[in-house]
Amino acid sequence: MQPVQRARSETAKLAREDSILTAAEILLRQSGYDAMTMQAVATAAGLAKGTLYLYFNSRESLVLAVHGRLFDRWIDRFAFYQPELTGFDGFCRDFARHYADDPLFLQLAGFATALLEPQLDREAYIKSKRGMARRVKRLAGLACQQFSIAPTAAQKLIWGFLTIAGGTAQMTIRLAVSEADLPDDVIAFTDLANFETVFVNAAAPLGGNLMSRS
């Protein structure tokens, strides 16, 4: 496949960036983070490797951009979901279930901030943090509606949720092995330590703090 020509207009650049993110996401789902290279992404997107670096100057910045896109998709699903459970516990469980719905998003959430962000340059770091701030504000808006709390309290609650979710993702990531290859005690432990259970248990104290401010 011959590499396509450089995008000229802003619309063409955005379309090119979207195609790069799509190619990277597909490779991450197929092969995982360790096997995804910039050359593989460039080939899949039909670009020269040098052109790819005009859009993302490192593998870390590219993977974080994929994570951000998956994050936005998750918020979209969560925002339009009609909850079956009410109260703080119901909100926690809905949050956890949607957060863990996409295995790739959950995997990237486990190491995106801790391992990828420190390797970014200044410009990419600022972009990443601004993207996260925008997502926190959007989620805080949902919390404001759910609990009738002030925006500042809602943002603190969401930051707490996301901190717990990131740690829970690290604790509950499973190896790509069959349960037939694991001893019974390990299977029993991992079944108990699923994402929703660990997240809800860890988030429970935030509910007490929330109620004390109401």
C-alpha positions as protocol buffer text, in pm:
chain_id: "A"
residue {
  index: 1
  type: MET
  ca { x: 0 y: 0 z: 0 }
}
residue {
  index: 2
  type: GLN
  ca { x: 137 y: 343 z: -94 }
}
residue {
  index: 3
  type: PRO
  ca { x: 131 y: 599 z: 188 }
}
residue {
  index: 4
  type: VAL
  ca { x: -137 y: 863 z: 136 }
}
residue {
  index: 5
  type: GLN
  ca { x: -43 y: 1226 z: 87 }
}
residue {
  index: 6
  type: ARG
  ca { x: -16 y: 1471 z: 374 }
}
residue {
  index: 7
  type: ALA
  ca { x: -347 y: 1621 z: 485 }
}
residue {
  index: 8
  type: ARG
  ca { x: -373 y: 1992 z: 407 }
}
residue {
  index: 9
  type: SER
  ca { x: -697 y: 2131 z: 549 }
}
residue {
  index: 10
  type: GLU
  ca { x: -798 y: 2126 z: 916 }
}
residue {
  index: 11
  type: THR
  ca { x: -1085 y: 1893 z: 833 }
}
residue {
  index: 12
  type: ALA
  ca { x: -849 y: 1658 z: 652 }
}
residue {
  index: 13
  type: LYS
  ca { x: -608 y: 1667 z: 948 }
}
residue {
  index: 14
  type: LEU
  ca { x: -885 y: 1577 z: 1191 }
}
residue {
  index: 15
  type: ALA
  ca { x: -996 y: 1294 z: 964 }
}
residue {
  index: 16
  type: ARG
  ca { x: -636 y: 1171 z: 941 }
}
residue {
  index: 17
  type: GLU
  ca { x: -598 y: 1184 z: 1319 }
}
residue {
  index: 18
  type: ASP
  ca { x: -920 y: 988 z: 1359 }
}
residue {
  index: 19
  type: SER
  ca { x: -797 y: 720 z: 1118 }
}
residue {
  index: 20
  type: ILE
  ca { x: -471 y: 694 z: 1315 }
}
residue {
  index: 21
  type: LEU
  ca { x: -660 y: 651 z: 1642 }
}
residue {
  index: 22
  type: THR
  ca { x: -884 y: 388 z: 1484 }
}
residue {
  index: 23
  type: ALA
  ca { x: -583 y: 195 z: 1354 }
}
residue {
  index: 24
  type: ALA
  ca { x: -411 y: 214 z: 1692 }
}
residue {
  index: 25
  type: GLU
  ca { x: -723 y: 101 z: 1877 }
}
residue {
  index: 26
  type: ILE
  ca { x: -764 y: -200 z: 1649 }
}
residue {
  index: 27
  type: LEU
  ca { x: -400 y: -300 z: 1699 }
}
residue {
  index: 28
  type: LEU
  ca { x: -429 y: -258 z: 2075 }
}
residue {
  index: 29
  type: ARG
  ca { x: -733 y: -483 z: 2081 }
}
residue {
  index: 30
  type: GLN
  ca { x: -568 y: -742 z: 1858 }
}
residue {
  index: 31
  type: SER
  ca { x: -212 y: -748 z: 1989 }
}
residue {
  index: 32
  type: GLY
  ca { x: -197 y: -551 z: 2315 }
}
residue {
  index: 33
  type: TYR
  ca { x: 11 y: -255 z: 2423 }
}
residue {
  index: 34
  type: ASP
  ca { x: 351 y: -424 z: 2425 }
}
residue {
  index: 35
  type: ALA
  ca { x: 317 y: -544 z: 2065 }
}
residue {
  index: 36
  type: MET
  ca { x: 177 y: -219 z: 1923 }
}
residue {
  index: 37
  type: THR
  ca { x: 451 y: -21 z: 1747 }
}
residue {
  index: 38
  type: MET
  ca { x: 441 y: 314 z: 1570 }
}
residue {
  index: 39
  type: GLN
  ca { x: 546 y: 140 z: 1248 }
}
residue {
  index: 40
  type: ALA
  ca { x: 254 y: -102 z: 1277 }
}
residue {
  index: 41
  type: VAL
  ca { x: 11 y: 186 z: 1331 }
}
residue {
  index: 42
  type: ALA
  ca { x: 152 y: 378 z: 1036 }
}
residue {
  index: 43
  type: THR
  ca { x: 119 y: 75 z: 811 }
}
residue {
  index: 44
  type: ALA
  ca { x: -237 y: 5 z: 926 }
}
residue {
  index: 45
  type: ALA
  ca { x: -334 y: 370 z: 869 }
}
residue {
  index: 46
  type: GLY
  ca { x: -167 y: 379 z: 526 }
}
residue {
  index: 47
  type: LEU
  ca { x: 86 y: 643 z: 630 }
}
residue {
  index: 48
  type: ALA
  ca { x: 459 y: 687 z: 626 }
}
residue {
  index: 49
  type: LYS
  ca { x: 603 y: 654 z: 975 }
}
residue {
  index: 50
  type: GLY
  ca { x: 729 y: 1011 z: 955 }
}
residue {
  index: 51
  type: THR
  ca { x: 378 y: 1136 z: 883 }
}
residue {
  index: 52
  type: LEU
  ca { x: 246 y: 953 z: 1189 }
}
residue {
  index: 53
  type: TYR
  ca { x: 498 y: 1140 z: 1405 }
}
residue {
  index: 54
  type: LEU
  ca { x: 355 y: 1471 z: 1281 }
}
residue {
  index: 55
  type: TYR
  ca { x: 36 y: 1380 z: 1469 }
}
residue {
  index: 56
  type: PHE
  ca { x: 173 y: 1187 z: 1767 }
}
residue {
  index: 57
  type: ASN
  ca { x: 537 y: 1228 z: 1860 }
}
residue {
  index: 58
  type: SER
  ca { x: 554 y: 915 z: 2074 }
}
residue {
  index: 59
  type: ARG
  ca { x: 379 y: 584 z: 2127 }
}
residue {
  index: 60
  type: GLU
  ca { x: 281 y: 702 z: 2475 }
}
residue {
  index: 61
  type: SER
  ca { x: 98 y: 1009 z: 2344 }
}
residue {
  index: 62
  type: LEU
  ca { x: -82 y: 798 z: 2084 }
}
residue {
  index: 63
  type: VAL
  ca { x: -198 y: 537 z: 2336 }
}
residue {
  index: 64
  type: LEU
  ca { x: -313 y: 810 z: 2574 }
}
residue {
  index: 65
  type: ALA
  ca { x: -515 y: 962 z: 2291 }
}
residue {
  index: 66
  type: VAL
  ca { x: -680 y: 623 z: 2231 }
}
residue {
  index: 67
  type: HIS
  ca { x: -750 y: 602 z: 2604 }
}
residue {
  index: 68
  type: GLY
  ca { x: -906 y: 949 z: 2593 }
}
residue {
  index: 69
  type: ARG
  ca { x: -1133 y: 852 z: 2307 }
}
residue {
  index: 70
  type: LEU
  ca { x: -1244 y: 539 z: 2488 }
}
residue {
  index: 71
  type: PHE
  ca { x: -1297 y: 750 z: 2801 }
}
residue {
  index: 72
  type: ASP
  ca { x: -1530 y: 983 z: 2610 }
}
residue {
  index: 73
  type: ARG
  ca { x: -1724 y: 688 z: 2472 }
}
residue {
  index: 74
  type: TRP
  ca { x: -1765 y: 551 z: 2823 }
}
residue {
  index: 75
  type: ILE
  ca { x: -1898 y: 884 z: 2951 }
}
residue {
  index: 76
  type: ASP
  ca { x: -2143 y: 895 z: 2659 }
}
residue {
  index: 77
  type: ARG
  ca { x: -2278 y: 552 z: 2754 }
}
residue {
  index: 78
  type: PHE
  ca { x: -2292 y: 638 z: 3122 }
}
residue {
  index: 79
  type: ALA
  ca { x: -2463 y: 973 z: 3061 }
}
residue {
  index: 80
  type: PHE
  ca { x: -2745 y: 827 z: 2852 }
}
residue {
  index: 81
  type: TYR
  ca { x: -2797 y: 515 z: 3060 }
}
residue {
  index: 82
  type: GLN
  ca { x: -3122 y: 501 z: 3256 }
}
residue {
  index: 83
  type: PRO
  ca { x: -3022 y: 366 z: 3599 }
}
residue {
  index: 84
  type: GLU
  ca { x: -3217 y: 83 z: 3754 }
}
residue {
  index: 85
  type: LEU
  ca { x: -3068 y: 142 z: 4101 }
}
residue {
  index: 86
  type: THR
  ca { x: -3094 y: 460 z: 4306 }
}
residue {
  index: 87
  type: GLY
  ca { x: -2889 y: 625 z: 4577 }
}
residue {
  index: 88
  type: PHE
  ca { x: -2516 y: 636 z: 4623 }
}
residue {
  index: 89
  type: ASP
  ca { x: -2469 y: 259 z: 4605 }
}
residue {
  index: 90
  type: GLY
  ca { x: -2663 y: 243 z: 4279 }
}
residue {
  index: 91
  type: PHE
  ca { x: -2456 y: 526 z: 4130 }
}
residue {
  index: 92
  type: CYS
  ca { x: -2135 y: 346 z: 4233 }
}
residue {
  index: 93
  type: ARG
  ca { x: -2244 y: 19 z: 4079 }
}
residue {
  index: 94
  type: ASP
  ca { x: -2356 y: 181 z: 3754 }
}
residue {
  index: 95
  type: PHE
  ca { x: -2028 y: 373 z: 3739 }
}
residue {
  index: 96
  type: ALA
  ca { x: -1826 y: 54 z: 3792 }
}
residue {
  index: 97
  type: ARG
  ca { x: -2024 y: -156 z: 3544 }
}
residue {
  index: 98
  type: HIS
  ca { x: -1989 y: 98 z: 3266 }
}
residue {
  index: 99
  type: TYR
  ca { x: -1623 y: 162 z: 3349 }
}
residue {
  index: 100
  type: ALA
  ca { x: -1540 y: -208 z: 3321 }
}
residue {
  index: 101
  type: ASP
  ca { x: -1757 y: -268 z: 3014 }
}
residue {
  index: 102
  type: ASP
  ca { x: -1471 y: -231 z: 2762 }
}
residue {
  index: 103
  type: PRO
  ca { x: -1167 y: -452 z: 2842 }
}
residue {
  index: 104
  type: LEU
  ca { x: -930 y: -225 z: 2647 }
}
residue {
  index: 105
  type: PHE
  ca { x: -1044 y: 89 z: 2829 }
}
residue {
  index: 106
  type: LEU
  ca { x: -1007 y: -91 z: 3162 }
}
residue {
  index: 107
  type: GLN
  ca { x: -659 y: -214 z: 3070 }
}
residue {
  index: 108
  type: LEU
  ca { x: -538 y: 130 z: 2964 }
}
residue {
  index: 109
  type: ALA
  ca { x: -696 y: 293 z: 3269 }
}
residue {
  index: 110
  type: GLY
  ca { x: -475 y: 71 z: 3483 }
}
residue {
  index: 111
  type: PHE
  ca { x: -152 y: 233 z: 3366 }
}
residue {
  index: 112
  type: ALA
  ca { x: -231 y: 541 z: 3155 }
}
residue {
  index: 113
  type: THR
  ca { x: -169 y: 805 z: 3422 }
}
residue {
  index: 114
  type: ALA
  ca { x: 106 y: 630 z: 3617 }
}
residue {
  index: 115
  type: LEU
  ca { x: 319 y: 495 z: 3331 }
}
residue {
  index: 116
  type: LEU
  ca { x: 237 y: 690 z: 3015 }
}
residue {
  index: 117
  type: GLU
  ca { x: 185 y: 1051 z: 3126 }
}
residue {
  index: 118
  type: PRO
  ca { x: 530 y: 1089 z: 3287 }
}
residue {
  index: 119
  type: GLN
  ca { x: 688 y: 1013 z: 2948 }
}
residue {
  index: 120
  type: LEU
  ca { x: 505 y: 1288 z: 2760 }
}
residue {
  index: 121
  type: ASP
  ca { x: 657 y: 1613 z: 2645 }
}
residue {
  index: 122
  type: ARG
  ca { x: 513 y: 1941 z: 2778 }
}
residue {
  index: 123
  type: GLU
  ca { x: 263 y: 1997 z: 2498 }
}
residue {
  index: 124
  type: ALA
  ca { x: 122 y: 1644 z: 2509 }
}
residue {
  index: 125
  type: TYR
  ca { x: 108 y: 1654 z: 2889 }
}
residue {
  index: 126
  type: ILE
  ca { x: -95 y: 1975 z: 2887 }
}
residue {
  index: 127
  type: LYS
  ca { x: -332 y: 1831 z: 2626 }
}
residue {
  index: 128
  type: SER
  ca { x: -379 y: 1515 z: 2832 }
}
residue {
  index: 129
  type: LYS
  ca { x: -452 y: 1705 z: 3154 }
}
residue {
  index: 130
  type: ARG
  ca { x: -696 y: 1941 z: 2983 }
}
residue {
  index: 131
  type: GLY
  ca { x: -878 y: 1645 z: 2834 }
}
residue {
  index: 132
  type: MET
  ca { x: -908 y: 1486 z: 3178 }
}
residue {
  index: 133
  type: ALA
  ca { x: -1031 y: 1812 z: 3331 }
}
residue {
  index: 134
  type: ARG
  ca { x: -1304 y: 1830 z: 3067 }
}
residue {
  index: 135
  type: ARG
  ca { x: -1411 y: 1473 z: 3143 }
}
residue {
  index: 136
  type: VAL
  ca { x: -1416 y: 1532 z: 3517 }
}
residue {
  index: 137
  type: LYS
  ca { x: -1641 y: 1835 z: 3471 }
}
residue {
  index: 138
  type: ARG
  ca { x: -1880 y: 1638 z: 3255 }
}
residue {
  index: 139
  type: LEU
  ca { x: -1900 y: 1352 z: 3505 }
}
residue {
  index: 140
  type: ALA
  ca { x: -1935 y: 1603 z: 3789 }
}
residue {
  index: 141
  type: GLY
  ca { x: -2240 y: 1743 z: 3611 }
}
residue {
  index: 142
  type: LEU
  ca { x: -2399 y: 1398 z: 3627 }
}
residue {
  index: 143
  type: ALA
  ca { x: -2319 y: 1377 z: 3999 }
}
residue {
  index: 144
  type: CYS
  ca { x: -2472 y: 1721 z: 4056 }
}
residue {
  index: 145
  type: GLN
  ca { x: -2795 y: 1603 z: 3898 }
}
residue {
  index: 146
  type: GLN
  ca { x: -2794 y: 1274 z: 4089 }
}
residue {
  index: 147
  type: PHE
  ca { x: -2720 y: 1408 z: 4437 }
}
residue {
  index: 148
  type: SER
  ca { x: -2811 y: 1780 z: 4419 }
}
residue {
  index: 149
  type: ILE
  ca { x: -2467 y: 1887 z: 4540 }
}
residue {
  index: 150
  type: ALA
  ca { x: -2249 y: 2184 z: 4456 }
}
residue {
  index: 151
  type: PRO
  ca { x: -2019 y: 2159 z: 4152 }
}
residue {
  index: 152
  type: THR
  ca { x: -1706 y: 2173 z: 4370 }
}
residue {
  index: 153
  type: ALA
  ca { x: -1828 y: 1881 z: 4583 }
}
residue {
  index: 154
  type: ALA
  ca { x: -1927 y: 1690 z: 4269 }
}
residue {
  index: 155
  type: GLN
  ca { x: -1580 y: 1733 z: 4117 }
}
residue {
  index: 156
  type: LYS
  ca { x: -1417 y: 1611 z: 4438 }
}
residue {
  index: 157
  type: LEU
  ca { x: -1646 y: 1308 z: 4434 }
}
residue {
  index: 158
  type: ILE
  ca { x: -1561 y: 1229 z: 4071 }
}
residue {
  index: 159
  type: TRP
  ca { x: -1188 y: 1270 z: 4135 }
}
residue {
  index: 160
  type: GLY
  ca { x: -1227 y: 1021 z: 4417 }
}
residue {
  index: 161
  type: PHE
  ca { x: -1415 y: 781 z: 4191 }
}
residue {
  index: 162
  type: LEU
  ca { x: -1154 y: 804 z: 3916 }
}
residue {
  index: 163
  type: THR
  ca { x: -865 y: 759 z: 4159 }
}
residue {
  index: 164
  type: ILE
  ca { x: -1030 y: 446 z: 4299 }
}
residue {
  index: 165
  type: ALA
  ca { x: -1117 y: 321 z: 3950 }
}
residue {
  index: 166
  type: GLY
  ca { x: -759 y: 356 z: 3830 }
}
residue {
  index: 167
  type: GLY
  ca { x: -624 y: 166 z: 4130 }
}
residue {
  index: 168
  type: THR
  ca { x: -895 y: -97 z: 4101 }
}
residue {
  index: 169
  type: ALA
  ca { x: -812 y: -146 z: 3733 }
}
residue {
  index: 170
  type: GLN
  ca { x: -450 y: -217 z: 3826 }
}
residue {
  index: 171
  type: MET
  ca { x: -554 y: -466 z: 4095 }
}
residue {
  index: 172
  type: THR
  ca { x: -806 y: -658 z: 3886 }
}
residue {
  index: 173
  type: ILE
  ca { x: -635 y: -692 z: 3548 }
}
residue {
  index: 174
  type: ARG
  ca { x: -618 y: -1060 z: 3458 }
}
residue {
  index: 175
  type: LEU
  ca { x: -364 y: -1241 z: 3248 }
}
residue {
  index: 176
  type: ALA
  ca { x: -479 y: -1378 z: 2914 }
}
residue {
  index: 177
  type: VAL
  ca { x: -485 y: -1735 z: 3042 }
}
residue {
  index: 178
  type: SER
  ca { x: -760 y: -1991 z: 3070 }
}
residue {
  index: 179
  type: GLU
  ca { x: -904 y: -2065 z: 3413 }
}
residue {
  index: 180
  type: ALA
  ca { x: -815 y: -2429 z: 3339 }
}
residue {
  index: 181
  type: ASP
  ca { x: -450 y: -2325 z: 3379 }
}
residue {
  index: 182
  type: LEU
  ca { x: -504 y: -2172 z: 3725 }
}
residue {
  index: 183
  type: PRO
  ca { x: -532 y: -2341 z: 4066 }
}
residue {
  index: 184
  type: ASP
  ca { x: -872 y: -2335 z: 4237 }
}
residue {
  index: 185
  type: ASP
  ca { x: -766 y: -2093 z: 4514 }
}
residue {
  index: 186
  type: VAL
  ca { x: -648 y: -1835 z: 4260 }
}
residue {
  index: 187
  type: ILE
  ca { x: -973 y: -1868 z: 4060 }
}
residue {
  index: 188
  type: ALA
  ca { x: -1176 y: -1823 z: 4379 }
}
residue {
  index: 189
  type: PHE
  ca { x: -978 y: -1513 z: 4478 }
}
residue {
  index: 190
  type: THR
  ca { x: -1001 y: -1345 z: 4136 }
}
residue {
  index: 191
  type: ASP
  ca { x: -1375 y: -1414 z: 4120 }
}
residue {
  index: 192
  type: LEU
  ca { x: -1418 y: -1230 z: 4450 }
}
residue {
  index: 193
  type: ALA
  ca { x: -1181 y: -949 z: 4348 }
}
residue {
  index: 194
  type: ASN
  ca { x: -1376 y: -840 z: 4041 }
}
residue {
  index: 195
  type: PHE
  ca { x: -1377 y: -474 z: 3939 }
}
residue {
  index: 196
  type: GLU
  ca { x: -1728 y: -389 z: 4055 }
}
residue {
  index: 197
  type: THR
  ca { x: -1691 y: -544 z: 4401 }
}
residue {
  index: 198
  type: VAL
  ca { x: -1351 y: -387 z: 4470 }
}
residue {
  index: 199
  type: PHE
  ca { x: -1460 y: -46 z: 4338 }
}
residue {
  index: 200
  type: VAL
  ca { x: -1789 y: -31 z: 4532 }
}
residue {
  index: 201
  type: ASN
  ca { x: -1622 y: -138 z: 4856 }
}
residue {
  index: 202
  type: ALA
  ca { x: -1346 y: 122 z: 4815 }
}
residue {
  index: 203
  type: ALA
  ca { x: -1591 y: 399 z: 4717 }
}
residue {
  index: 204
  type: ALA
  ca { x: -1831 y: 339 z: 5007 }
}
residue {
  index: 205
  type: PRO
  ca { x: -1661 y: 593 z: 5242 }
}
residue {
  index: 206
  type: LEU
  ca { x: -1713 y: 864 z: 4980 }
}
residue {
  index: 207
  type: GLY
  ca { x: -2087 y: 811 z: 5023 }
}
residue {
  index: 208
  type: GLY
  ca { x: -2058 y: 888 z: 5393 }
}
residue {
  index: 209
  type: ASN
  ca { x: -1870 y: 1208 z: 5318 }
}
residue {
  index: 210
  type: LEU
  ca { x: -2130 y: 1302 z: 5060 }
}
residue {
  index: 211
  type: MET
  ca { x: -2420 y: 1252 z: 5296 }
}
residue {
  index: 212
  type: SER
  ca { x: -2248 y: 1455 z: 5569 }
}
residue {
  index: 213
  type: ARG
  ca { x: -2234 y: 1752 z: 5332 }
}
residue {
  index: 214
  type: SER
  ca { x: -2597 y: 1720 z: 5225 }
}
